[in-house]
Amino acid sequence: MIGGTIFDQKNRHIEPTVVLNPDMNSEMMQEEIFGPILPIIVYKDFSFVLQTIKSLGKPLAIYYMGNPSDNNFSTLISCTSSGSVSCNEILLQVSISEMSFGGVGDSGYGRYMGLEGFK
């Protein structure tokens, strides 16, 4: 784990935390994360990635870090369902106020932000 040691309740500050290879049965990996926590799961075989995503239900977002021309990225898009998929970025979909953002399945229904938030 990197970070996550500073908690300042008075100023409502929690130090960002990176958790490398978290226990897949931990509460962090079973519940929706609300906070500055980024679990990172290392893999050797891309089929593990697809299997893991499918076993956990439809995520709010999938963040792919790699070559967008790679077959893995195409496979990820065609074999999974999520609220959004991004390649080599993690904040674009929530940083543009005109762009809608939302989930599918257990990660939420519909969109918020921008025009979609009023529909």
Biopython code that builds the backbone (N, CA, C, O; Angstrom):
import numpy as np
from Bio.PDB.StructureBuilder import StructureBuilder

atoms = [
    (1, "MET", "N", (0.852, -1.176, 0.000)),
    (1, "MET", "CA", (0.000, 0.000, 0.000)),
    (1, "MET", "C", (0.892, 1.232, 0.000)),
    (1, "MET", "O", (1.919, 1.277, 0.677)),
    (2, "ILE", "N", (0.485, 2.213, -0.760)),
    (2, "ILE", "CA", (1.184, 3.489, -0.809)),
    (2, "ILE", "C", (0.201, 4.553, -0.367)),
    (2, "ILE", "O", (-0.914, 4.612, -0.887)),
    (3, "GLY", "N", (0.583, 5.394, 0.575)),
    (3, "GLY", "CA", (-0.301, 6.446, 1.074)),
    (3, "GLY", "C", (-1.295, 5.891, 2.079)),
    (3, "GLY", "O", (-1.096, 4.825, 2.662)),
    (4, "GLY", "N", (-2.382, 6.653, 2.265)),
    (4, "GLY", "CA", (-3.455, 6.210, 3.142)),
    (4, "GLY", "C", (-3.144, 6.278, 4.616)),
    (4, "GLY", "O", (-3.830, 5.635, 5.411)),
    (5, "THR", "N", (-2.137, 7.031, 5.012)),
    (5, "THR", "CA", (-1.792, 7.105, 6.428)),
    (5, "THR", "C", (-2.223, 8.417, 7.075)),
    (5, "THR", "O", (-2.211, 8.532, 8.301)),
    (6, "ILE", "N", (-2.603, 9.402, 6.270)),
    (6, "ILE", "CA", (-2.990, 10.700, 6.819)),
    (6, "ILE", "C", (-4.508, 10.856, 6.739)),
    (6, "ILE", "O", (-5.090, 10.839, 5.655)),
    (7, "PHE", "N", (-5.136, 11.008, 7.902)),
    (7, "PHE", "CA", (-6.572, 11.242, 7.992)),
    (7, "PHE", "C", (-6.772, 12.484, 8.838)),
    (7, "PHE", "O", (-6.451, 12.484, 10.027)),
    (8, "ASP", "N", (-7.292, 13.530, 8.248)),
    (8, "ASP", "CA", (-7.523, 14.771, 8.972)),
    (8, "ASP", "C", (-9.026, 15.043, 8.960)),
    (8, "ASP", "O", (-9.553, 15.640, 8.021)),
    (9, "GLN", "N", (-9.705, 14.599, 10.011)),
    (9, "GLN", "CA", (-11.164, 14.718, 10.056)),
    (9, "GLN", "C", (-11.607, 16.173, 10.086)),
    (9, "GLN", "O", (-12.613, 16.517, 9.467)),
    (10, "LYS", "N", (-10.882, 17.034, 10.790)),
    (10, "LYS", "CA", (-11.255, 18.446, 10.902)),
    (10, "LYS", "C", (-11.296, 19.114, 9.526)),
    (10, "LYS", "O", (-12.219, 19.872, 9.227)),
    (11, "ASN", "N", (-10.297, 18.831, 8.696)),
    (11, "ASN", "CA", (-10.231, 19.435, 7.363)),
    (11, "ASN", "C", (-10.796, 18.526, 6.273)),
    (11, "ASN", "O", (-10.706, 18.835, 5.085)),
    (12, "ARG", "N", (-11.379, 17.401, 6.694)),
    (12, "ARG", "CA", (-11.982, 16.445, 5.756)),
    (12, "ARG", "C", (-11.003, 16.029, 4.658)),
    (12, "ARG", "O", (-11.291, 16.124, 3.465)),
    (13, "HIS", "N", (-9.863, 15.574, 5.096)),
    (13, "HIS", "CA", (-8.809, 15.174, 4.152)),
    (13, "HIS", "C", (-8.383, 13.737, 4.434)),
    (13, "HIS", "O", (-8.098, 13.374, 5.575)),
    (14, "ILE", "N", (-8.344, 12.930, 3.382)),
    (14, "ILE", "CA", (-7.790, 11.583, 3.450)),
    (14, "ILE", "C", (-6.722, 11.506, 2.374)),
    (14, "ILE", "O", (-6.968, 11.820, 1.210)),
    (15, "GLU", "N", (-5.547, 11.090, 2.775)),
    (15, "GLU", "CA", (-4.452, 10.963, 1.817)),
    (15, "GLU", "C", (-4.804, 9.927, 0.750)),
    (15, "GLU", "O", (-5.275, 8.842, 1.091)),
    (16, "PRO", "N", (-4.588, 10.231, -0.527)),
    (16, "PRO", "CA", (-4.832, 9.241, -1.583)),
    (16, "PRO", "C", (-4.063, 7.950, -1.294)),
    (16, "PRO", "O", (-2.950, 7.972, -0.769)),
    (17, "THR", "N", (-4.682, 6.836, -1.649)),
    (17, "THR", "CA", (-4.120, 5.528, -1.334)),
    (17, "THR", "C", (-4.111, 4.641, -2.565)),
    (17, "THR", "O", (-5.114, 4.540, -3.271)),
    (18, "VAL", "N", (-2.991, 4.003, -2.820)),
    (18, "VAL", "CA", (-2.857, 3.025, -3.898)),
    (18, "VAL", "C", (-2.659, 1.669, -3.232)),
    (18, "VAL", "O", (-1.773, 1.499, -2.394)),
    (19, "VAL", "N", (-3.495, 0.704, -3.615)),
    (19, "VAL", "CA", (-3.389, -0.641, -3.066)),
    (19, "VAL", "C", (-3.033, -1.583, -4.212)),
    (19, "VAL", "O", (-3.801, -1.745, -5.160)),
    (20, "LEU", "N", (-1.876, -2.190, -4.113)),
    (20, "LEU", "CA", (-1.387, -3.090, -5.154)),
    (20, "LEU", "C", (-1.837, -4.517, -4.864)),
    (20, "LEU", "O", (-1.603, -5.045, -3.777)),
    (21, "ASN", "N", (-2.481, -5.132, -5.846)),
    (21, "ASN", "CA", (-2.983, -6.505, -5.754)),
    (21, "ASN", "C", (-3.802, -6.762, -4.488)),
    (21, "ASN", "O", (-3.438, -7.608, -3.671)),
    (22, "PRO", "N", (-4.920, -6.023, -4.327)),
    (22, "PRO", "CA", (-5.746, -6.232, -3.134)),
    (22, "PRO", "C", (-6.389, -7.618, -3.140)),
    (22, "PRO", "O", (-6.552, -8.234, -4.193)),
    (23, "ASP", "N", (-6.746, -8.090, -1.967)),
    (23, "ASP", "CA", (-7.476, -9.343, -1.832)),
    (23, "ASP", "C", (-8.825, -9.166, -2.528)),
    (23, "ASP", "O", (-9.588, -8.264, -2.181)),
    (24, "MET", "N", (-9.121, -10.017, -3.504)),
    (24, "MET", "CA", (-10.358, -9.875, -4.284)),
    (24, "MET", "C", (-11.601, -10.098, -3.433)),
    (24, "MET", "O", (-12.699, -9.723, -3.845)),
    (25, "ASN", "N", (-11.452, -10.710, -2.239)),
    (25, "ASN", "CA", (-12.575, -10.925, -1.342)),
    (25, "ASN", "C", (-12.702, -9.832, -0.290)),
    (25, "ASN", "O", (-13.593, -9.881, 0.558)),
    (26, "SER", "N", (-11.810, -8.844, -0.343)),
    (26, "SER", "CA", (-11.851, -7.759, 0.642)),
    (26, "SER", "C", (-13.051, -6.851, 0.379)),
    (26, "SER", "O", (-13.590, -6.810, -0.727)),
    (27, "GLU", "N", (-13.451, -6.131, 1.415)),
    (27, "GLU", "CA", (-14.589, -5.211, 1.289)),
    (27, "GLU", "C", (-14.327, -4.175, 0.186)),
    (27, "GLU", "O", (-15.241, -3.786, -0.541)),
    (28, "MET", "N", (-13.084, -3.741, 0.073)),
    (28, "MET", "CA", (-12.736, -2.755, -0.944)),
    (28, "MET", "C", (-13.061, -3.257, -2.350)),
    (28, "MET", "O", (-13.483, -2.479, -3.206)),
    (29, "MET", "N", (-12.865, -4.548, -2.587)),
    (29, "MET", "CA", (-13.101, -5.094, -3.920)),
    (29, "MET", "C", (-14.528, -5.614, -4.100)),
    (29, "MET", "O", (-14.917, -5.974, -5.211)),
    (30, "GLN", "N", (-15.300, -5.654, -3.035)),
    (30, "GLN", "CA", (-16.674, -6.147, -3.118)),
    (30, "GLN", "C", (-17.698, -5.020, -3.114)),
    (30, "GLN", "O", (-18.832, -5.215, -3.552)),
    (31, "GLU", "N", (-17.319, -3.859, -2.632)),
    (31, "GLU", "CA", (-18.228, -2.721, -2.527)),
    (31, "GLU", "C", (-17.734, -1.575, -3.403)),
    (31, "GLU", "O", (-16.571, -1.533, -3.805)),
    (32, "GLU", "N", (-18.637, -0.654, -3.688)),
    (32, "GLU", "CA", (-18.265, 0.521, -4.469)),
    (32, "GLU", "C", (-17.340, 1.407, -3.640)),
    (32, "GLU", "O", (-17.571, 1.605, -2.447)),
    (33, "ILE", "N", (-16.312, 1.931, -4.258)),
    (33, "ILE", "CA", (-15.315, 2.744, -3.562)),
    (33, "ILE", "C", (-15.716, 4.211, -3.639)),
    (33, "ILE", "O", (-15.909, 4.755, -4.726)),
    (34, "PHE", "N", (-15.841, 4.846, -2.475)),
    (34, "PHE", "CA", (-16.094, 6.287, -2.395)),
    (34, "PHE", "C", (-14.933, 6.888, -1.615)),
    (34, "PHE", "O", (-14.957, 6.911, -0.385)),
    (35, "GLY", "N", (-13.949, 7.358, -2.301)),
    (35, "GLY", "CA", (-12.794, 7.926, -1.631)),
    (35, "GLY", "C", (-11.574, 7.849, -2.519)),
    (35, "GLY", "O", (-11.614, 7.268, -3.604)),
    (36, "PRO", "N", (-10.486, 8.441, -2.049)),
    (36, "PRO", "CA", (-9.273, 8.488, -2.869)),
    (36, "PRO", "C", (-8.467, 7.186, -2.770)),
    (36, "PRO", "O", (-7.325, 7.178, -2.312)),
    (37, "ILE", "N", (-9.096, 6.082, -3.215)),
    (37, "ILE", "CA", (-8.453, 4.770, -3.164)),
    (37, "ILE", "C", (-8.395, 4.197, -4.577)),
    (37, "ILE", "O", (-9.401, 4.162, -5.285)),
    (38, "LEU", "N", (-7.209, 3.749, -4.977)),
    (38, "LEU", "CA", (-7.037, 3.159, -6.300)),
    (38, "LEU", "C", (-6.436, 1.767, -6.159)),
    (38, "LEU", "O", (-5.233, 1.626, -5.936)),
    (39, "PRO", "N", (-7.278, 0.729, -6.291)),
    (39, "PRO", "CA", (-6.708, -0.616, -6.294)),
    (39, "PRO", "C", (-6.105, -0.915, -7.664)),
    (39, "PRO", "O", (-6.714, -0.612, -8.690)),
    (40, "ILE", "N", (-4.929, -1.498, -7.683)),
    (40, "ILE", "CA", (-4.268, -1.868, -8.930)),
    (40, "ILE", "C", (-4.035, -3.376, -8.904)),
    (40, "ILE", "O", (-3.395, -3.904, -7.995)),
    (41, "ILE", "N", (-4.567, -4.058, -9.916)),
    (41, "ILE", "CA", (-4.435, -5.506, -10.011)),
    (41, "ILE", "C", (-3.481, -5.819, -11.158)),
    (41, "ILE", "O", (-3.739, -5.453, -12.304)),
    (42, "VAL", "N", (-2.394, -6.487, -10.851)),
    (42, "VAL", "CA", (-1.394, -6.855, -11.851)),
    (42, "VAL", "C", (-1.788, -8.208, -12.441)),
    (42, "VAL", "O", (-2.258, -9.088, -11.720)),
    (43, "TYR", "N", (-1.598, -8.371, -13.733)),
    (43, "TYR", "CA", (-1.953, -9.626, -14.391)),
    (43, "TYR", "C", (-0.877, -10.012, -15.399)),
    (43, "TYR", "O", (-0.099, -9.176, -15.860)),
    (44, "LYS", "N", (-0.854, -11.311, -15.729)),
    (44, "LYS", "CA", (0.054, -11.813, -16.750)),
    (44, "LYS", "C", (-0.705, -12.226, -18.001)),
    (44, "LYS", "O", (-0.169, -12.154, -19.106)),
    (45, "ASP", "N", (-1.938, -12.655, -17.834)),
    (45, "ASP", "CA", (-2.751, -13.159, -18.934)),
    (45, "ASP", "C", (-4.022, -12.310, -19.025)),
    (45, "ASP", "O", (-4.764, -12.198, -18.049)),
    (46, "PHE", "N", (-4.270, -11.720, -20.181)),
    (46, "PHE", "CA", (-5.408, -10.805, -20.319)),
    (46, "PHE", "C", (-6.742, -11.505, -20.093)),
    (46, "PHE", "O", (-7.720, -10.847, -19.738)),
    (47, "SER", "N", (-6.809, -12.793, -20.284)),
    (47, "SER", "CA", (-8.057, -13.513, -20.020)),
    (47, "SER", "C", (-8.426, -13.402, -18.537)),
    (47, "SER", "O", (-9.607, -13.431, -18.190)),
    (48, "PHE", "N", (-7.422, -13.274, -17.661)),
    (48, "PHE", "CA", (-7.675, -13.059, -16.231)),
    (48, "PHE", "C", (-8.425, -11.747, -16.017)),
    (48, "PHE", "O", (-9.324, -11.669, -15.178)),
    (49, "VAL", "N", (-8.057, -10.726, -16.771)),
    (49, "VAL", "CA", (-8.714, -9.420, -16.660)),
    (49, "VAL", "C", (-10.188, -9.545, -17.026)),
    (49, "VAL", "O", (-11.058, -9.084, -16.288)),
    (50, "LEU", "N", (-10.463, -10.163, -18.155)),
    (50, "LEU", "CA", (-11.849, -10.329, -18.603)),
    (50, "LEU", "C", (-12.657, -11.158, -17.613)),
    (50, "LEU", "O", (-13.795, -10.816, -17.290)),
    (51, "GLN", "N", (-12.071, -12.235, -17.140)),
    (51, "GLN", "CA", (-12.741, -13.112, -16.175)),
    (51, "GLN", "C", (-13.044, -12.345, -14.878)),
    (51, "GLN", "O", (-14.133, -12.476, -14.320)),
    (52, "THR", "N", (-12.100, -11.561, -14.411)),
    (52, "THR", "CA", (-12.281, -10.799, -13.180)),
    (52, "THR", "C", (-13.389, -9.765, -13.332)),
    (52, "THR", "O", (-14.248, -9.652, -12.458)),
    (53, "ILE", "N", (-13.384, -9.017, -14.417)),
    (53, "ILE", "CA", (-14.415, -8.000, -14.642)),
    (53, "ILE", "C", (-15.788, -8.643, -14.702)),
    (53, "ILE", "O", (-16.730, -8.157, -14.076)),
    (54, "LYS", "N", (-15.908, -9.714, -15.437)),
    (54, "LYS", "CA", (-17.201, -10.392, -15.576)),
    (54, "LYS", "C", (-17.677, -10.985, -14.254)),
    (54, "LYS", "O", (-18.881, -11.014, -13.999)),
    (55, "SER", "N", (-16.772, -11.456, -13.416)),
    (55, "SER", "CA", (-17.161, -12.076, -12.147)),
    (55, "SER", "C", (-17.638, -11.056, -11.122)),
    (55, "SER", "O", (-18.373, -11.406, -10.199)),
    (56, "LEU", "N", (-17.232, -9.805, -11.270)),
    (56, "LEU", "CA", (-17.585, -8.772, -10.296)),
    (56, "LEU", "C", (-18.815, -7.966, -10.695)),
    (56, "LEU", "O", (-19.214, -7.069, -9.952)),
    (57, "GLY", "N", (-19.416, -8.244, -11.815)),
    (57, "GLY", "CA", (-20.565, -7.459, -12.259)),
    (57, "GLY", "C", (-20.119, -6.287, -13.117)),
    (57, "GLY", "O", (-18.932, -6.121, -13.397)),
    (58, "LYS", "N", (-21.070, -5.491, -13.521)),
    (58, "LYS", "CA", (-20.764, -4.379, -14.430)),
    (58, "LYS", "C", (-20.206, -3.181, -13.655)),
    (58, "LYS", "O", (-20.903, -2.594, -12.828)),
    (59, "PRO", "N", (-18.951, -2.825, -13.926)),
    (59, "PRO", "CA", (-18.348, -1.695, -13.203)),
    (59, "PRO", "C", (-18.835, -0.346, -13.722)),
    (59, "PRO", "O", (-19.310, -0.224, -14.851)),
    (60, "LEU", "N", (-18.704, 0.649, -12.871)),
    (60, "LEU", "CA", (-19.046, 2.012, -13.268)),
    (60, "LEU", "C", (-18.118, 2.478, -14.386)),
    (60, "LEU", "O", (-18.561, 3.126, -15.334)),
    (61, "ALA", "N", (-16.834, 2.149, -14.276)),
    (61, "ALA", "CA", (-15.863, 2.564, -15.295)),
    (61, "ALA", "C", (-14.746, 1.526, -15.398)),
    (61, "ALA", "O", (-14.417, 0.847, -14.425)),
    (62, "ILE", "N", (-14.179, 1.419, -16.582)),
    (62, "ILE", "CA", (-12.999, 0.581, -16.809)),
    (62, "ILE", "C", (-11.914, 1.504, -17.348)),
    (62, "ILE", "O", (-12.120, 2.225, -18.325)),
    (63, "TYR", "N", (-10.760, 1.470, -16.697)),
    (63, "TYR", "CA", (-9.634, 2.293, -17.107)),
    (63, "TYR", "C", (-8.550, 1.385, -17.675)),
    (63, "TYR", "O", (-7.881, 0.668, -16.931)),
    (64, "TYR", "N", (-8.380, 1.415, -18.978)),
    (64, "TYR", "CA", (-7.387, 0.588, -19.673)),
    (64, "TYR", "C", (-6.129, 1.418, -19.870)),
    (64, "TYR", "O", (-6.187, 2.525, -20.405)),
    (65, "MET", "N", (-5.003, 0.889, -19.441)),
    (65, "MET", "CA", (-3.725, 1.561, -19.634)),
    (65, "MET", "C", (-2.887, 0.714, -20.587)),
    (65, "MET", "O", (-2.402, -0.355, -20.216)),
    (66, "GLY", "N", (-2.724, 1.189, -21.795)),
    (66, "GLY", "CA", (-1.961, 0.446, -22.789)),
    (66, "GLY", "C", (-2.199, 1.009, -24.170)),
    (66, "GLY", "O", (-2.784, 2.082, -24.318)),
    (67, "ASN", "N", (-1.753, 0.296, -25.171)),
    (67, "ASN", "CA", (-1.890, 0.727, -26.561)),
    (67, "ASN", "C", (-3.345, 0.568, -27.012)),
    (67, "ASN", "O", (-3.864, -0.548, -27.003)),
    (68, "PRO", "N", (-4.013, 1.657, -27.405)),
    (68, "PRO", "CA", (-5.410, 1.553, -27.831)),
    (68, "PRO", "C", (-5.592, 0.737, -29.114)),
    (68, "PRO", "O", (-6.702, 0.298, -29.413)),
    (69, "SER", "N", (-4.520, 0.533, -29.867)),
    (69, "SER", "CA", (-4.595, -0.272, -31.085)),
    (69, "SER", "C", (-4.416, -1.766, -30.799)),
    (69, "SER", "O", (-4.573, -2.600, -31.690)),
    (70, "ASP", "N", (-4.092, -2.083, -29.574)),
    (70, "ASP", "CA", (-3.836, -3.467, -29.188)),
    (70, "ASP", "C", (-5.130, -4.287, -29.197)),
    (70, "ASP", "O", (-6.208, -3.763, -28.917)),
    (71, "ASN", "N", (-5.013, -5.557, -29.515)),
    (71, "ASN", "CA", (-6.174, -6.449, -29.520)),
    (71, "ASN", "C", (-6.819, -6.552, -28.144)),
    (71, "ASN", "O", (-8.029, -6.755, -28.047)),
    (72, "ASN", "N", (-6.033, -6.414, -27.079)),
    (72, "ASN", "CA", (-6.606, -6.488, -25.738)),
    (72, "ASN", "C", (-7.651, -5.400, -25.517)),
    (72, "ASN", "O", (-8.689, -5.653, -24.905)),
    (73, "PHE", "N", (-7.386, -4.198, -26.008)),
    (73, "PHE", "CA", (-8.344, -3.102, -25.829)),
    (73, "PHE", "C", (-9.628, -3.392, -26.608)),
    (73, "PHE", "O", (-10.721, -3.193, -26.079)),
    (74, "SER", "N", (-9.516, -3.850, -27.830)),
    (74, "SER", "CA", (-10.697, -4.207, -28.627)),
    (74, "SER", "C", (-11.491, -5.315, -27.948)),
    (74, "SER", "O", (-12.719, -5.261, -27.895)),
    (75, "THR", "N", (-10.794, -6.312, -27.431)),
    (75, "THR", "CA", (-11.452, -7.420, -26.744)),
    (75, "THR", "C", (-12.156, -6.931, -25.485)),
    (75, "THR", "O", (-13.278, -7.348, -25.195)),
    (76, "LEU", "N", (-11.507, -6.057, -24.745)),
    (76, "LEU", "CA", (-12.099, -5.493, -23.539)),
    (76, "LEU", "C", (-13.425, -4.806, -23.855)),
    (76, "LEU", "O", (-14.421, -5.020, -23.164)),
    (77, "ILE", "N", (-13.433, -3.991, -24.888)),
    (77, "ILE", "CA", (-14.645, -3.257, -25.258)),
    (77, "ILE", "C", (-15.752, -4.211, -25.705)),
    (77, "ILE", "O", (-16.911, -4.027, -25.334)),
    (78, "SER", "N", (-15.411, -5.216, -26.489)),
    (78, "SER", "CA", (-16.439, -6.103, -27.033)),
    (78, "SER", "C", (-16.921, -7.161, -26.045)),
    (78, "SER", "O", (-18.017, -7.695, -26.213)),
    (79, "CYS", "N", (-16.133, -7.477, -25.023)),
    (79, "CYS", "CA", (-16.493, -8.572, -24.114)),
    (79, "CYS", "C", (-16.963, -8.129, -22.732)),
    (79, "CYS", "O", (-17.305, -8.971, -21.901)),
    (80, "THR", "N", (-16.985, -6.828, -22.472)),
    (80, "THR", "CA", (-17.431, -6.348, -21.166)),
    (80, "THR", "C", (-18.478, -5.256, -21.334)),
    (80, "THR", "O", (-18.663, -4.716, -22.425)),
    (81, "SER", "N", (-19.152, -4.942, -20.251)),
    (81, "SER", "CA", (-20.139, -3.866, -20.231)),
    (81, "SER", "C", (-19.890, -3.038, -18.972)),
    (81, "SER", "O", (-19.746, -3.582, -17.877)),
    (82, "SER", "N", (-19.841, -1.723, -19.143)),
    (82, "SER", "CA", (-19.602, -0.819, -18.017)),
    (82, "SER", "C", (-20.191, 0.544, -18.343)),
    (82, "SER", "O", (-20.616, 0.799, -19.470)),
    (83, "GLY", "N", (-20.210, 1.418, -17.339)),
    (83, "GLY", "CA", (-20.712, 2.771, -17.557)),
    (83, "GLY", "C", (-19.862, 3.546, -18.542)),
    (83, "GLY", "O", (-20.384, 4.339, -19.326)),
    (84, "SER", "N", (-18.551, 3.323, -18.511)),
    (84, "SER", "CA", (-17.646, 3.961, -19.464)),
    (84, "SER", "C", (-16.356, 3.158, -19.551)),
    (84, "SER", "O", (-16.012, 2.400, -18.645)),
    (85, "VAL", "N", (-15.657, 3.340, -20.652)),
    (85, "VAL", "CA", (-14.336, 2.741, -20.844)),
    (85, "VAL", "C", (-13.425, 3.853, -21.336)),
    (85, "VAL", "O", (-13.777, 4.602, -22.248)),
    (86, "SER", "N", (-12.259, 3.952, -20.731)),
    (86, "SER", "CA", (-11.313, 4.963, -21.192)),
    (86, "SER", "C", (-9.951, 4.311, -21.392)),
    (86, "SER", "O", (-9.650, 3.267, -20.813)),
    (87, "CYS", "N", (-9.150, 4.941, -22.215)),
    (87, "CYS", "CA", (-7.828, 4.412, -22.517)),
    (87, "CYS", "C", (-6.779, 5.463, -22.161)),
    (87, "CYS", "O", (-6.792, 6.570, -22.699)),
    (88, "ASN", "N", (-5.886, 5.114, -21.266)),
    (88, "ASN", "CA", (-4.764, 5.962, -20.859)),
    (88, "ASN", "C", (-5.171, 7.283, -20.225)),
    (88, "ASN", "O", (-4.469, 8.284, -20.370)),
    (89, "GLU", "N", (-6.273, 7.293, -19.539)),
    (89, "GLU", "CA", (-6.680, 8.454, -18.757)),
    (89, "GLU", "C", (-7.665, 7.988, -17.702)),
    (89, "GLU", "O", (-8.301, 6.946, -17.856)),
    (90, "ILE", "N", (-7.794, 8.761, -16.626)),
    (90, "ILE", "CA", (-8.680, 8.327, -15.555)),
    (90, "ILE", "C", (-9.695, 9.379, -15.116)),
    (90, "ILE", "O", (-10.566, 9.067, -14.305)),
    (91, "LEU", "N", (-9.622, 10.587, -15.605)),
    (91, "LEU", "CA", (-10.532, 11.626, -15.130)),
    (91, "LEU", "C", (-11.327, 12.333, -16.217)),
    (91, "LEU", "O", (-12.204, 13.138, -15.903)),
    (92, "LEU", "N", (-11.054, 12.062, -17.453)),
    (92, "LEU", "CA", (-11.681, 12.818, -18.537)),
    (92, "LEU", "C", (-13.205, 12.785, -18.477)),
    (92, "LEU", "O", (-13.853, 13.818, -18.641)),
    (93, "GLN", "N", (-13.785, 11.601, -18.243)),
    (93, "GLN", "CA", (-15.241, 11.496, -18.305)),
    (93, "GLN", "C", (-15.947, 12.269, -17.189)),
    (93, "GLN", "O", (-17.118, 12.615, -17.345)),
    (94, "VAL", "N", (-15.281, 12.548, -16.080)),
    (94, "VAL", "CA", (-15.929, 13.325, -15.026)),
    (94, "VAL", "C", (-15.450, 14.775, -14.984)),
    (94, "VAL", "O", (-16.003, 15.583, -14.238)),
    (95, "SER", "N", (-14.444, 15.110, -15.764)),
    (95, "SER", "CA", (-13.915, 16.470, -15.733)),
    (95, "SER", "C", (-14.579, 17.393, -16.751)),
    (95, "SER", "O", (-14.425, 18.611, -16.655)),
    (96, "ILE", "N", (-15.299, 16.857, -17.706)),
    (96, "ILE", "CA", (-15.993, 17.671, -18.702)),
    (96, "ILE", "C", (-17.457, 17.747, -18.293)),
    (96, "ILE", "O", (-18.188, 16.763, -18.402)),
    (97, "SER", "N", (-17.881, 18.903, -17.828)),
    (97, "SER", "CA", (-19.227, 19.030, -17.259)),
    (97, "SER", "C", (-20.335, 18.780, -18.284)),
    (97, "SER", "O", (-21.449, 18.423, -17.900)),
    (98, "GLU", "N", (-20.062, 18.956, -19.557)),
    (98, "GLU", "CA", (-21.076, 18.730, -20.577)),
    (98, "GLU", "C", (-21.219, 17.253, -20.947)),
    (98, "GLU", "O", (-22.184, 16.873, -21.610)),
    (99, "MET", "N", (-20.274, 16.424, -20.528)),
    (99, "MET", "CA", (-20.291, 15.006, -20.882)),
    (99, "MET", "C", (-21.045, 14.225, -19.807)),
    (99, "MET", "O", (-20.799, 14.394, -18.612)),
    (100, "SER", "N", (-21.958, 13.375, -20.246)),
    (100, "SER", "CA", (-22.700, 12.581, -19.270)),
    (100, "SER", "C", (-21.835, 11.443, -18.756)),
    (100, "SER", "O", (-20.899, 11.003, -19.424)),
    (101, "PHE", "N", (-22.163, 10.975, -17.555)),
    (101, "PHE", "CA", (-21.410, 9.898, -16.929)),
    (101, "PHE", "C", (-22.374, 9.104, -16.073)),
    (101, "PHE", "O", (-23.183, 9.692, -15.356)),
    (102, "GLY", "N", (-22.312, 7.804, -16.128)),
    (102, "GLY", "CA", (-23.198, 6.981, -15.313)),
    (102, "GLY", "C", (-22.908, 5.518, -15.530)),
    (102, "GLY", "O", (-22.007, 5.147, -16.283)),
    (103, "GLY", "N", (-23.690, 4.688, -14.854)),
    (103, "GLY", "CA", (-23.408, 3.269, -14.870)),
    (103, "GLY", "C", (-24.470, 2.440, -15.551)),
    (103, "GLY", "O", (-25.450, 2.957, -16.089)),
    (104, "VAL", "N", (-24.250, 1.144, -15.514)),
    (104, "VAL", "CA", (-25.201, 0.149, -16.009)),
    (104, "VAL", "C", (-25.268, -0.959, -14.962)),
    (104, "VAL", "O", (-24.297, -1.190, -14.240)),
    (105, "GLY", "N", (-26.398, -1.639, -14.877)),
    (105, "GLY", "CA", (-26.526, -2.730, -13.912)),
    (105, "GLY", "C", (-26.377, -2.244, -12.487)),
    (105, "GLY", "O", (-26.909, -1.194, -12.127)),
    (106, "ASP", "N", (-25.652, -3.004, -11.666)),
    (106, "ASP", "CA", (-25.497, -2.669, -10.253)),
    (106, "ASP", "C", (-24.719, -1.385, -10.006)),
    (106, "ASP", "O", (-24.790, -0.832, -8.909)),
    (107, "SER", "N", (-23.984, -0.898, -10.990)),
    (107, "SER", "CA", (-23.217, 0.333, -10.788)),
    (107, "SER", "C", (-24.069, 1.570, -11.007)),
    (107, "SER", "O", (-23.553, 2.686, -10.953)),
    (108, "GLY", "N", (-25.341, 1.403, -11.250)),
    (108, "GLY", "CA", (-26.249, 2.543, -11.404)),
    (108, "GLY", "C", (-26.910, 2.558, -12.759)),
    (108, "GLY", "O", (-26.423, 1.959, -13.718)),
    (109, "TYR", "N", (-27.992, 3.230, -12.820)),
    (109, "TYR", "CA", (-28.728, 3.332, -14.071)),
    (109, "TYR", "C", (-28.799, 4.783, -14.500)),
    (109, "TYR", "O", (-28.978, 5.676, -13.671)),
    (110, "GLY", "N", (-28.661, 5.015, -15.775)),
    (110, "GLY", "CA", (-28.803, 6.364, -16.296)),
    (110, "GLY", "C", (-27.511, 7.146, -16.290)),
    (110, "GLY", "O", (-26.424, 6.614, -16.066)),
    (111, "ARG", "N", (-27.671, 8.420, -16.542)),
    (111, "ARG", "CA", (-26.525, 9.314, -16.674)),
    (111, "ARG", "C", (-26.736, 10.543, -15.805)),
    (111, "ARG", "O", (-27.867, 10.924, -15.504)),
    (112, "TYR", "N", (-25.647, 11.145, -15.416)),
    (112, "TYR", "CA", (-25.726, 12.431, -14.761)),
    (112, "TYR", "C", (-24.681, 13.341, -15.369)),
    (112, "TYR", "O", (-23.824, 12.887, -16.126)),
    (113, "MET", "N", (-24.742, 14.586, -15.053)),
    (113, "MET", "CA", (-23.904, 15.656, -15.598)),
    (113, "MET", "C", (-24.400, 16.037, -16.992)),
    (113, "MET", "O", (-25.024, 15.233, -17.684)),
    (114, "GLY", "N", (-24.124, 17.232, -17.377)),
    (114, "GLY", "CA", (-24.493, 17.722, -18.692)),
    (114, "GLY", "C", (-25.986, 17.631, -18.934)),
    (114, "GLY", "O", (-26.763, 17.530, -17.984)),
    (115, "LEU", "N", (-26.390, 17.665, -20.167)),
    (115, "LEU", "CA", (-27.794, 17.602, -20.571)),
    (115, "LEU", "C", (-28.468, 16.332, -20.084)),
    (115, "LEU", "O", (-29.642, 16.353, -19.714)),
    (116, "GLU", "N", (-27.727, 15.209, -20.082)),
    (116, "GLU", "CA", (-28.298, 13.926, -19.670)),
    (116, "GLU", "C", (-28.799, 13.957, -18.221)),
    (116, "GLU", "O", (-29.718, 13.215, -17.875)),
    (117, "GLY", "N", (-28.217, 14.790, -17.385)),
    (117, "GLY", "CA", (-28.634, 14.895, -15.992)),
    (117, "GLY", "C", (-30.035, 15.470, -15.842)),
    (117, "GLY", "O", (-30.678, 15.273, -14.811)),
    (118, "PHE", "N", (-30.514, 16.182, -16.867)),
    (118, "PHE", "CA", (-31.849, 16.786, -16.818)),
    (118, "PHE", "C", (-32.913, 15.906, -17.455)),
    (118, "PHE", "O", (-34.106, 16.153, -17.277)),
    (119, "LYS", "N", (-32.503, 14.891, -18.188)),
    (119, "LYS", "CA", (-33.459, 14.047, -18.885)),
    (119, "LYS", "C", (-34.090, 13.032, -17.952)),
    (119, "LYS", "O", (-34.925, 12.235, -18.380)),
]
sb = StructureBuilder()
sb.init_structure("model")
sb.init_model(0)
sb.init_chain("A")
sb.init_seg("    ")
for serial, (resi, resn, name, xyz) in enumerate(atoms, 1):
    if name == "N":
        sb.init_residue(resn, " ", resi, " ")
    sb.init_atom(name, np.array(xyz, "f"), 0.0, 1.0, " ", f" {name:<3s}", serial, name[0])
structure = sb.get_structure()
